[in-house]
Amino acid sequence: MIDVFPSRTVAIEILGFPIRWYGVMYLLGFLLAFVLLPRLQQLRGLKLTRDDWASLISWGVLGVIIGGRLGYVLLYEPMYFAADPSEIIAVWRGGMSSHGGFIGVTLVLFLWSYWHKVDLRKLADIIVIPAAIGLAIGRIGNFINQELYGTVTTIPWAIEIPGVIGLRHPVQLYAMLNNLLIAGLCFLHLRSVTPVHPGRTAALFLILYGIMRFLLEYLRAQEYPLINLGILLSRGQLYSLPLILAGVLLWLWLGRERTSDGADMAPSG
């Protein structure tokens, strides 16, 4: 039996198995990547086939799901899952970490590029475009589910969350717009900035995502206690700091590389 839209959080139910909205959004994100990546690759001189991209995206799906789930388990709810490890595989009940997903995808990219002898820097440069769009699509799923909402506010576009007191910032939509902006800026850098430093578009993505996620956390209702490091930080803010640092270091390091003719490459972008 198939039940369409049985609840706010479930898009479709097949034989009693629920397919949640964020699962549908993940699927759309990966389909979009399959469409965009063969077109974007020419901007970094790659010539991968459709089969190559299908292989990479298939591994990427595993990287996102396994990395995102383990990130949530280890970074947000380690005690809960330690008490009942069988719950770790129950991804259909929710609980994913974008930071864990980044780690999973990074490992997949590193291994896949090594096995197929593809320049990891060029590959990362083009993948961050559909990745940012995919993150934006995922936030639409959060909005439909009415989860990861914001703090109390009186702004005209505030939203009401069922069972939650007070009107709230639609942080999910802010994050969606942020991620679309990141995708646009990274695409402009990928297409327009010369001389080309392969890998710098990916570094720009890390910097922008880390900063925007850090700032947006101030408007997000926190499910977990803040962490005191001299200043109070949410877990999302704390886990975004390594992304910013990695992006800055990568940007600076790649700017010191030489062109193929041995001349120093001047900083760009």
NULO-337185 format. One record per residue (C-alpha): residue number from 1; residue in three letters; x, y, z. Coordinates in steps of 0.2 Angstrom, whole numbers. Example, Ala and Ser with C-alpha at 12.3 -4.5 7.8 and 13.67 -1.06 7.14 Angstrom:
<rec><i>1</i><aa>ala</aa><px>62</px><py>-22</py><pz>39</pz></rec>
<rec><i>2</i><aa>ser</aa><px>68</px><py>-5</py><pz>36</pz></rec>
end
This chain:
<rec><i>1</i><aa>met</aa><px>0</px><py>0</py><pz>0</pz></rec>
<rec><i>2</i><aa>ile</aa><px>6</px><py>17</py><pz>-4</pz></rec>
<rec><i>3</i><aa>asp</aa><px>1</px><py>32</py><pz>6</pz></rec>
<rec><i>4</i><aa>val</aa><px>6</px><py>50</py><pz>-1</pz></rec>
<rec><i>5</i><aa>phe</aa><px>9</px><py>64</py><pz>12</pz></rec>
<rec><i>6</i><aa>pro</aa><px>3</px><py>53</py><pz>27</pz></rec>
<rec><i>7</i><aa>ser</aa><px>10</px><py>67</py><pz>39</pz></rec>
<rec><i>8</i><aa>arg</aa><px>20</px><py>83</py><pz>39</pz></rec>
<rec><i>9</i><aa>thr</aa><px>37</px><py>75</py><pz>40</pz></rec>
<rec><i>10</i><aa>val</aa><px>33</px><py>60</py><pz>28</pz></rec>
<rec><i>11</i><aa>ala</aa><px>32</px><py>62</py><pz>9</pz></rec>
<rec><i>12</i><aa>ile</aa><px>26</px><py>45</py><pz>5</pz></rec>
<rec><i>13</i><aa>glu</aa><px>24</px><py>28</py><pz>14</pz></rec>
<rec><i>14</i><aa>ile</aa><px>26</px><py>12</py><pz>5</pz></rec>
<rec><i>15</i><aa>leu</aa><px>21</px><py>-4</py><pz>14</pz></rec>
<rec><i>16</i><aa>gly</aa><px>22</px><py>5</py><pz>31</pz></rec>
<rec><i>17</i><aa>phe</aa><px>40</px><py>11</py><pz>27</pz></rec>
<rec><i>18</i><aa>pro</aa><px>41</px><py>30</py><pz>28</pz></rec>
<rec><i>19</i><aa>ile</aa><px>51</px><py>40</py><pz>16</pz></rec>
<rec><i>20</i><aa>arg</aa><px>54</px><py>57</py><pz>24</pz></rec>
<rec><i>21</i><aa>trp</aa><px>55</px><py>74</py><pz>16</pz></rec>
<rec><i>22</i><aa>tyr</aa><px>73</px><py>76</py><pz>19</pz></rec>
<rec><i>23</i><aa>gly</aa><px>76</px><py>59</py><pz>10</pz></rec>
<rec><i>24</i><aa>val</aa><px>67</px><py>66</py><pz>-5</pz></rec>
<rec><i>25</i><aa>met</aa><px>77</px><py>82</py><pz>-4</pz></rec>
<rec><i>26</i><aa>tyr</aa><px>93</px><py>71</py><pz>-4</pz></rec>
<rec><i>27</i><aa>leu</aa><px>88</px><py>62</py><pz>-19</pz></rec>
<rec><i>28</i><aa>leu</aa><px>84</px><py>78</py><pz>-28</pz></rec>
<rec><i>29</i><aa>gly</aa><px>101</px><py>85</py><pz>-23</pz></rec>
<rec><i>30</i><aa>phe</aa><px>110</px><py>70</py><pz>-30</pz></rec>
<rec><i>31</i><aa>leu</aa><px>100</px><py>70</py><pz>-46</pz></rec>
<rec><i>32</i><aa>leu</aa><px>105</px><py>88</py><pz>-48</pz></rec>
<rec><i>33</i><aa>ala</aa><px>123</px><py>84</py><pz>-46</pz></rec>
<rec><i>34</i><aa>phe</aa><px>122</px><py>71</py><pz>-60</pz></rec>
<rec><i>35</i><aa>val</aa><px>115</px><py>84</py><pz>-71</pz></rec>
<rec><i>36</i><aa>leu</aa><px>127</px><py>98</py><pz>-67</pz></rec>
<rec><i>37</i><aa>leu</aa><px>144</px><py>90</py><pz>-65</pz></rec>
<rec><i>38</i><aa>pro</aa><px>146</px><py>84</py><pz>-83</pz></rec>
<rec><i>39</i><aa>arg</aa><px>143</px><py>102</py><pz>-88</pz></rec>
<rec><i>40</i><aa>leu</aa><px>154</px><py>110</py><pz>-75</pz></rec>
<rec><i>41</i><aa>gln</aa><px>169</px><py>99</py><pz>-78</pz></rec>
<rec><i>42</i><aa>gln</aa><px>175</px><py>109</py><pz>-93</pz></rec>
<rec><i>43</i><aa>leu</aa><px>178</px><py>124</py><pz>-82</pz></rec>
<rec><i>44</i><aa>arg</aa><px>192</px><py>114</py><pz>-74</pz></rec>
<rec><i>45</i><aa>gly</aa><px>197</px><py>104</py><pz>-89</pz></rec>
<rec><i>46</i><aa>leu</aa><px>191</px><py>87</py><pz>-83</pz></rec>
<rec><i>47</i><aa>lys</aa><px>184</px><py>74</py><pz>-96</pz></rec>
<rec><i>48</i><aa>leu</aa><px>175</px><py>62</py><pz>-85</pz></rec>
<rec><i>49</i><aa>thr</aa><px>161</px><py>51</py><pz>-93</pz></rec>
<rec><i>50</i><aa>arg</aa><px>143</px><py>49</py><pz>-87</pz></rec>
<rec><i>51</i><aa>asp</aa><px>148</px><py>32</py><pz>-80</pz></rec>
<rec><i>52</i><aa>asp</aa><px>162</px><py>40</py><pz>-70</pz></rec>
<rec><i>53</i><aa>trp</aa><px>151</px><py>53</py><pz>-63</pz></rec>
<rec><i>54</i><aa>ala</aa><px>138</px><py>40</py><pz>-59</pz></rec>
<rec><i>55</i><aa>ser</aa><px>151</px><py>30</py><pz>-50</pz></rec>
<rec><i>56</i><aa>leu</aa><px>157</px><py>45</py><pz>-40</pz></rec>
<rec><i>57</i><aa>ile</aa><px>140</px><py>51</py><pz>-35</pz></rec>
<rec><i>58</i><aa>ser</aa><px>135</px><py>33</py><pz>-30</pz></rec>
<rec><i>59</i><aa>trp</aa><px>150</px><py>33</py><pz>-18</pz></rec>
<rec><i>60</i><aa>gly</aa><px>146</px><py>51</py><pz>-13</pz></rec>
<rec><i>61</i><aa>val</aa><px>128</px><py>45</py><pz>-7</pz></rec>
<rec><i>62</i><aa>leu</aa><px>137</px><py>33</py><pz>5</pz></rec>
<rec><i>63</i><aa>gly</aa><px>149</px><py>47</py><pz>10</pz></rec>
<rec><i>64</i><aa>val</aa><px>135</px><py>59</py><pz>14</pz></rec>
<rec><i>65</i><aa>ile</aa><px>124</px><py>46</py><pz>23</pz></rec>
<rec><i>66</i><aa>ile</aa><px>137</px><py>37</py><pz>33</pz></rec>
<rec><i>67</i><aa>gly</aa><px>147</px><py>53</py><pz>37</pz></rec>
<rec><i>68</i><aa>gly</aa><px>131</px><py>63</py><pz>41</pz></rec>
<rec><i>69</i><aa>arg</aa><px>125</px><py>49</py><pz>52</pz></rec>
<rec><i>70</i><aa>leu</aa><px>141</px><py>45</py><pz>61</pz></rec>
<rec><i>71</i><aa>gly</aa><px>144</px><py>64</py><pz>63</pz></rec>
<rec><i>72</i><aa>tyr</aa><px>127</px><py>66</py><pz>72</pz></rec>
<rec><i>73</i><aa>val</aa><px>130</px><py>50</py><pz>83</pz></rec>
<rec><i>74</i><aa>leu</aa><px>148</px><py>56</py><pz>88</pz></rec>
<rec><i>75</i><aa>leu</aa><px>145</px><py>75</py><pz>89</pz></rec>
<rec><i>76</i><aa>tyr</aa><px>128</px><py>77</py><pz>95</pz></rec>
<rec><i>77</i><aa>glu</aa><px>121</px><py>61</py><pz>104</pz></rec>
<rec><i>78</i><aa>pro</aa><px>135</px><py>49</py><pz>109</pz></rec>
<rec><i>79</i><aa>met</aa><px>128</px><py>44</py><pz>125</pz></rec>
<rec><i>80</i><aa>tyr</aa><px>111</px><py>40</py><pz>118</pz></rec>
<rec><i>81</i><aa>phe</aa><px>118</px><py>29</py><pz>104</pz></rec>
<rec><i>82</i><aa>ala</aa><px>131</px><py>21</py><pz>116</pz></rec>
<rec><i>83</i><aa>ala</aa><px>116</px><py>15</py><pz>126</pz></rec>
<rec><i>84</i><aa>asp</aa><px>107</px><py>8</py><pz>111</pz></rec>
<rec><i>85</i><aa>pro</aa><px>119</px><py>5</py><pz>96</pz></rec>
<rec><i>86</i><aa>ser</aa><px>106</px><py>-3</py><pz>86</pz></rec>
<rec><i>87</i><aa>glu</aa><px>98</px><py>15</py><pz>84</pz></rec>
<rec><i>88</i><aa>ile</aa><px>114</px><py>20</py><pz>74</pz></rec>
<rec><i>89</i><aa>ile</aa><px>107</px><py>12</py><pz>58</pz></rec>
<rec><i>90</i><aa>ala</aa><px>90</px><py>19</py><pz>60</pz></rec>
<rec><i>91</i><aa>val</aa><px>93</px><py>34</py><pz>48</pz></rec>
<rec><i>92</i><aa>trp</aa><px>75</px><py>34</py><pz>43</pz></rec>
<rec><i>93</i><aa>arg</aa><px>71</px><py>41</py><pz>61</pz></rec>
<rec><i>94</i><aa>gly</aa><px>81</px><py>57</py><pz>58</pz></rec>
<rec><i>95</i><aa>gly</aa><px>97</px><py>63</py><pz>64</pz></rec>
<rec><i>96</i><aa>met</aa><px>111</px><py>69</py><pz>52</pz></rec>
<rec><i>97</i><aa>ser</aa><px>125</px><py>81</py><pz>54</pz></rec>
<rec><i>98</i><aa>ser</aa><px>131</px><py>92</py><pz>39</pz></rec>
<rec><i>99</i><aa>his</aa><px>148</px><py>93</py><pz>47</pz></rec>
<rec><i>100</i><aa>gly</aa><px>149</px><py>74</py><pz>47</pz></rec>
<rec><i>101</i><aa>gly</aa><px>143</px><py>74</py><pz>29</pz></rec>
<rec><i>102</i><aa>phe</aa><px>157</px><py>85</py><pz>24</pz></rec>
<rec><i>103</i><aa>ile</aa><px>170</px><py>73</py><pz>32</pz></rec>
<rec><i>104</i><aa>gly</aa><px>162</px><py>58</py><pz>23</pz></rec>
<rec><i>105</i><aa>val</aa><px>161</px><py>66</py><pz>6</pz></rec>
<rec><i>106</i><aa>thr</aa><px>179</px><py>72</py><pz>8</pz></rec>
<rec><i>107</i><aa>leu</aa><px>185</px><py>54</py><pz>11</pz></rec>
<rec><i>108</i><aa>val</aa><px>175</px><py>48</py><pz>-4</pz></rec>
<rec><i>109</i><aa>leu</aa><px>183</px><py>62</py><pz>-15</pz></rec>
<rec><i>110</i><aa>phe</aa><px>200</px><py>58</py><pz>-9</pz></rec>
<rec><i>111</i><aa>leu</aa><px>199</px><py>39</py><pz>-12</pz></rec>
<rec><i>112</i><aa>trp</aa><px>189</px><py>40</py><pz>-28</pz></rec>
<rec><i>113</i><aa>ser</aa><px>201</px><py>53</py><pz>-36</pz></rec>
<rec><i>114</i><aa>tyr</aa><px>216</px><py>42</py><pz>-30</pz></rec>
<rec><i>115</i><aa>trp</aa><px>209</px><py>27</py><pz>-38</pz></rec>
<rec><i>116</i><aa>his</aa><px>204</px><py>35</py><pz>-54</pz></rec>
<rec><i>117</i><aa>lys</aa><px>219</px><py>46</py><pz>-55</pz></rec>
<rec><i>118</i><aa>val</aa><px>209</px><py>62</py><pz>-56</pz></rec>
<rec><i>119</i><aa>asp</aa><px>216</px><py>79</py><pz>-49</pz></rec>
<rec><i>120</i><aa>leu</aa><px>207</px><py>80</py><pz>-32</pz></rec>
<rec><i>121</i><aa>arg</aa><px>208</px><py>99</py><pz>-32</pz></rec>
<rec><i>122</i><aa>lys</aa><px>199</px><py>101</py><pz>-49</pz></rec>
<rec><i>123</i><aa>leu</aa><px>186</px><py>88</py><pz>-44</pz></rec>
<rec><i>124</i><aa>ala</aa><px>183</px><py>97</py><pz>-27</pz></rec>
<rec><i>125</i><aa>asp</aa><px>181</px><py>114</py><pz>-36</pz></rec>
<rec><i>126</i><aa>ile</aa><px>166</px><py>109</py><pz>-47</pz></rec>
<rec><i>127</i><aa>ile</aa><px>158</px><py>97</py><pz>-34</pz></rec>
<rec><i>128</i><aa>val</aa><px>155</px><py>112</py><pz>-22</pz></rec>
<rec><i>129</i><aa>ile</aa><px>143</px><py>120</py><pz>-33</pz></rec>
<rec><i>130</i><aa>pro</aa><px>130</px><py>106</py><pz>-33</pz></rec>
<rec><i>131</i><aa>ala</aa><px>135</px><py>102</py><pz>-15</pz></rec>
<rec><i>132</i><aa>ala</aa><px>129</px><py>120</py><pz>-10</pz></rec>
<rec><i>133</i><aa>ile</aa><px>113</px><py>118</py><pz>-20</pz></rec>
<rec><i>134</i><aa>gly</aa><px>110</px><py>101</py><pz>-12</pz></rec>
<rec><i>135</i><aa>leu</aa><px>112</px><py>109</py><pz>5</pz></rec>
<rec><i>136</i><aa>ala</aa><px>99</px><py>122</py><pz>0</pz></rec>
<rec><i>137</i><aa>ile</aa><px>87</px><py>109</py><pz>-5</pz></rec>
<rec><i>138</i><aa>gly</aa><px>90</px><py>100</py><pz>11</pz></rec>
<rec><i>139</i><aa>arg</aa><px>85</px><py>115</py><pz>21</pz></rec>
<rec><i>140</i><aa>ile</aa><px>68</px><py>115</py><pz>11</pz></rec>
<rec><i>141</i><aa>gly</aa><px>65</px><py>98</py><pz>19</pz></rec>
<rec><i>142</i><aa>asn</aa><px>69</px><py>105</py><pz>36</pz></rec>
<rec><i>143</i><aa>phe</aa><px>56</px><py>119</py><pz>33</pz></rec>
<rec><i>144</i><aa>ile</aa><px>43</px><py>106</py><pz>28</pz></rec>
<rec><i>145</i><aa>asn</aa><px>47</px><py>96</py><pz>43</pz></rec>
<rec><i>146</i><aa>gln</aa><px>46</px><py>112</py><pz>54</pz></rec>
<rec><i>147</i><aa>glu</aa><px>63</px><py>107</py><pz>62</pz></rec>
<rec><i>148</i><aa>leu</aa><px>79</px><py>116</py><pz>66</pz></rec>
<rec><i>149</i><aa>tyr</aa><px>68</px><py>132</py><pz>68</pz></rec>
<rec><i>150</i><aa>gly</aa><px>74</px><py>149</py><pz>74</pz></rec>
<rec><i>151</i><aa>thr</aa><px>73</px><py>159</py><pz>90</pz></rec>
<rec><i>152</i><aa>val</aa><px>58</px><py>169</py><pz>96</pz></rec>
<rec><i>153</i><aa>thr</aa><px>55</px><py>185</py><pz>85</pz></rec>
<rec><i>154</i><aa>thr</aa><px>42</px><py>198</py><pz>81</pz></rec>
<rec><i>155</i><aa>ile</aa><px>48</px><py>201</py><pz>62</pz></rec>
<rec><i>156</i><aa>pro</aa><px>33</px><py>201</py><pz>50</pz></rec>
<rec><i>157</i><aa>trp</aa><px>39</px><py>185</py><pz>41</pz></rec>
<rec><i>158</i><aa>ala</aa><px>40</px><py>175</py><pz>57</pz></rec>
<rec><i>159</i><aa>ile</aa><px>33</px><py>157</py><pz>57</pz></rec>
<rec><i>160</i><aa>glu</aa><px>23</px><py>147</py><pz>69</pz></rec>
<rec><i>161</i><aa>ile</aa><px>29</px><py>130</py><pz>74</pz></rec>
<rec><i>162</i><aa>pro</aa><px>16</px><py>117</py><pz>80</pz></rec>
<rec><i>163</i><aa>gly</aa><px>19</px><py>114</py><pz>98</pz></rec>
<rec><i>164</i><aa>val</aa><px>32</px><py>127</py><pz>101</pz></rec>
<rec><i>165</i><aa>ile</aa><px>28</px><py>143</py><pz>110</pz></rec>
<rec><i>166</i><aa>gly</aa><px>31</px><py>160</py><pz>101</pz></rec>
<rec><i>167</i><aa>leu</aa><px>34</px><py>165</py><pz>83</pz></rec>
<rec><i>168</i><aa>arg</aa><px>51</px><py>160</py><pz>76</pz></rec>
<rec><i>169</i><aa>his</aa><px>64</px><py>165</py><pz>64</pz></rec>
<rec><i>170</i><aa>pro</aa><px>62</px><py>154</py><pz>48</pz></rec>
<rec><i>171</i><aa>val</aa><px>81</px><py>149</py><pz>50</pz></rec>
<rec><i>172</i><aa>gln</aa><px>78</px><py>135</py><pz>37</pz></rec>
<rec><i>173</i><aa>leu</aa><px>74</px><py>147</py><pz>24</pz></rec>
<rec><i>174</i><aa>tyr</aa><px>89</px><py>159</py><pz>29</pz></rec>
<rec><i>175</i><aa>ala</aa><px>100</px><py>144</py><pz>27</pz></rec>
<rec><i>176</i><aa>met</aa><px>93</px><py>139</py><pz>10</pz></rec>
<rec><i>177</i><aa>leu</aa><px>96</px><py>157</py><pz>4</pz></rec>
<rec><i>178</i><aa>asn</aa><px>114</px><py>157</py><pz>11</pz></rec>
<rec><i>179</i><aa>asn</aa><px>118</px><py>141</py><pz>2</pz></rec>
<rec><i>180</i><aa>leu</aa><px>111</px><py>147</py><pz>-14</pz></rec>
<rec><i>181</i><aa>leu</aa><px>122</px><py>162</py><pz>-12</pz></rec>
<rec><i>182</i><aa>ile</aa><px>137</px><py>152</py><pz>-9</pz></rec>
<rec><i>183</i><aa>ala</aa><px>133</px><py>141</py><pz>-24</pz></rec>
<rec><i>184</i><aa>gly</aa><px>132</px><py>157</py><pz>-35</pz></rec>
<rec><i>185</i><aa>leu</aa><px>148</px><py>165</py><pz>-28</pz></rec>
<rec><i>186</i><aa>cys</aa><px>158</px><py>148</py><pz>-30</pz></rec>
<rec><i>187</i><aa>phe</aa><px>151</px><py>147</py><pz>-48</pz></rec>
<rec><i>188</i><aa>leu</aa><px>157</px><py>165</py><pz>-52</pz></rec>
<rec><i>189</i><aa>his</aa><px>174</px><py>161</py><pz>-45</pz></rec>
<rec><i>190</i><aa>leu</aa><px>175</px><py>144</py><pz>-54</pz></rec>
<rec><i>191</i><aa>arg</aa><px>170</px><py>153</py><pz>-71</pz></rec>
<rec><i>192</i><aa>ser</aa><px>178</px><py>170</py><pz>-70</pz></rec>
<rec><i>193</i><aa>val</aa><px>194</px><py>171</py><pz>-59</pz></rec>
<rec><i>194</i><aa>thr</aa><px>211</px><py>170</py><pz>-67</pz></rec>
<rec><i>195</i><aa>pro</aa><px>224</px><py>164</py><pz>-66</pz></rec>
<rec><i>196</i><aa>val</aa><px>217</px><py>148</py><pz>-60</pz></rec>
<rec><i>197</i><aa>his</aa><px>222</px><py>140</py><pz>-44</pz></rec>
<rec><i>198</i><aa>pro</aa><px>214</px><py>123</py><pz>-44</pz></rec>
<rec><i>199</i><aa>gly</aa><px>206</px><py>120</py><pz>-27</pz></rec>
<rec><i>200</i><aa>arg</aa><px>203</px><py>138</py><pz>-22</pz></rec>
<rec><i>201</i><aa>thr</aa><px>185</px><py>137</py><pz>-27</pz></rec>
<rec><i>202</i><aa>ala</aa><px>183</px><py>123</py><pz>-14</pz></rec>
<rec><i>203</i><aa>ala</aa><px>192</px><py>133</py><pz>-1</pz></rec>
<rec><i>204</i><aa>leu</aa><px>181</px><py>147</py><pz>-4</pz></rec>
<rec><i>205</i><aa>phe</aa><px>166</px><py>136</py><pz>-1</pz></rec>
<rec><i>206</i><aa>leu</aa><px>173</px><py>130</py><pz>15</pz></rec>
<rec><i>207</i><aa>ile</aa><px>176</px><py>148</py><pz>21</pz></rec>
<rec><i>208</i><aa>leu</aa><px>159</px><py>155</py><pz>16</pz></rec>
<rec><i>209</i><aa>tyr</aa><px>149</px><py>140</py><pz>23</pz></rec>
<rec><i>210</i><aa>gly</aa><px>158</px><py>140</py><pz>39</pz></rec>
<rec><i>211</i><aa>ile</aa><px>156</px><py>159</py><pz>42</pz></rec>
<rec><i>212</i><aa>met</aa><px>138</px><py>159</py><pz>37</pz></rec>
<rec><i>213</i><aa>arg</aa><px>134</px><py>144</py><pz>47</pz></rec>
<rec><i>214</i><aa>phe</aa><px>143</px><py>151</py><pz>62</pz></rec>
<rec><i>215</i><aa>leu</aa><px>133</px><py>168</py><pz>61</pz></rec>
<rec><i>216</i><aa>leu</aa><px>116</px><py>159</py><pz>57</pz></rec>
<rec><i>217</i><aa>glu</aa><px>118</px><py>149</py><pz>73</pz></rec>
<rec><i>218</i><aa>tyr</aa><px>114</px><py>165</py><pz>83</pz></rec>
<rec><i>219</i><aa>leu</aa><px>96</px><py>165</py><pz>76</pz></rec>
<rec><i>220</i><aa>arg</aa><px>94</px><py>146</py><pz>78</pz></rec>
<rec><i>221</i><aa>ala</aa><px>85</px><py>138</py><pz>93</pz></rec>
<rec><i>222</i><aa>gln</aa><px>98</px><py>127</py><pz>102</pz></rec>
<rec><i>223</i><aa>glu</aa><px>93</px><py>109</py><pz>106</pz></rec>
<rec><i>224</i><aa>tyr</aa><px>109</px><py>107</py><pz>116</pz></rec>
<rec><i>225</i><aa>pro</aa><px>118</px><py>117</py><pz>130</pz></rec>
<rec><i>226</i><aa>leu</aa><px>131</px><py>130</py><pz>124</pz></rec>
<rec><i>227</i><aa>ile</aa><px>149</px><py>126</py><pz>125</pz></rec>
<rec><i>228</i><aa>asn</aa><px>160</px><py>138</py><pz>136</pz></rec>
<rec><i>229</i><aa>leu</aa><px>177</px><py>142</py><pz>127</pz></rec>
<rec><i>230</i><aa>gly</aa><px>179</px><py>159</py><pz>135</pz></rec>
<rec><i>231</i><aa>ile</aa><px>164</px><py>163</py><pz>124</pz></rec>
<rec><i>232</i><aa>leu</aa><px>148</px><py>153</py><pz>123</pz></rec>
<rec><i>233</i><aa>leu</aa><px>147</px><py>143</py><pz>107</pz></rec>
<rec><i>234</i><aa>ser</aa><px>134</px><py>131</py><pz>100</pz></rec>
<rec><i>235</i><aa>arg</aa><px>139</px><py>115</py><pz>93</pz></rec>
<rec><i>236</i><aa>gly</aa><px>136</px><py>121</py><pz>76</pz></rec>
<rec><i>237</i><aa>gln</aa><px>147</px><py>136</py><pz>78</pz></rec>
<rec><i>238</i><aa>leu</aa><px>161</px><py>125</py><pz>86</pz></rec>
<rec><i>239</i><aa>tyr</aa><px>161</px><py>112</py><pz>72</pz></rec>
<rec><i>240</i><aa>ser</aa><px>161</px><py>126</py><pz>59</pz></rec>
<rec><i>241</i><aa>leu</aa><px>177</px><py>134</py><pz>65</pz></rec>
<rec><i>242</i><aa>pro</aa><px>188</px><py>120</py><pz>58</pz></rec>
<rec><i>243</i><aa>leu</aa><px>179</px><py>122</py><pz>41</pz></rec>
<rec><i>244</i><aa>ile</aa><px>184</px><py>141</py><pz>41</pz></rec>
<rec><i>245</i><aa>leu</aa><px>202</px><py>137</py><pz>47</pz></rec>
<rec><i>246</i><aa>ala</aa><px>204</px><py>123</py><pz>34</pz></rec>
<rec><i>247</i><aa>gly</aa><px>197</px><py>134</py><pz>20</pz></rec>
<rec><i>248</i><aa>val</aa><px>209</px><py>149</py><pz>24</pz></rec>
<rec><i>249</i><aa>leu</aa><px>224</px><py>138</py><pz>25</pz></rec>
<rec><i>250</i><aa>leu</aa><px>220</px><py>129</py><pz>9</pz></rec>
<rec><i>251</i><aa>trp</aa><px>217</px><py>146</py><pz>1</pz></rec>
<rec><i>252</i><aa>leu</aa><px>234</px><py>153</py><pz>6</pz></rec>
<rec><i>253</i><aa>trp</aa><px>243</px><py>136</py><pz>2</pz></rec>
<rec><i>254</i><aa>leu</aa><px>235</px><py>135</py><pz>-15</pz></rec>
<rec><i>255</i><aa>gly</aa><px>240</px><py>153</py><pz>-19</pz></rec>
<rec><i>256</i><aa>arg</aa><px>258</px><py>149</py><pz>-17</pz></rec>
<rec><i>257</i><aa>glu</aa><px>258</px><py>135</py><pz>-31</pz></rec>
<rec><i>258</i><aa>arg</aa><px>267</px><py>138</py><pz>-48</pz></rec>
<rec><i>259</i><aa>thr</aa><px>259</px><py>137</py><pz>-65</pz></rec>
<rec><i>260</i><aa>ser</aa><px>264</px><py>123</py><pz>-77</pz></rec>
<rec><i>261</i><aa>asp</aa><px>278</px><py>134</py><pz>-85</pz></rec>
<rec><i>262</i><aa>gly</aa><px>286</px><py>137</py><pz>-68</pz></rec>
<rec><i>263</i><aa>ala</aa><px>281</px><py>155</py><pz>-65</pz></rec>
<rec><i>264</i><aa>asp</aa><px>274</px><py>160</py><pz>-48</pz></rec>
<rec><i>265</i><aa>met</aa><px>255</px><py>162</py><pz>-49</pz></rec>
<rec><i>266</i><aa>ala</aa><px>249</px><py>178</py><pz>-42</pz></rec>
<rec><i>267</i><aa>pro</aa><px>235</px><py>178</py><pz>-29</pz></rec>
<rec><i>268</i><aa>ser</aa><px>218</px><py>179</py><pz>-37</pz></rec>
<rec><i>269</i><aa>gly</aa><px>200</px><py>181</py><pz>-32</pz></rec>
end
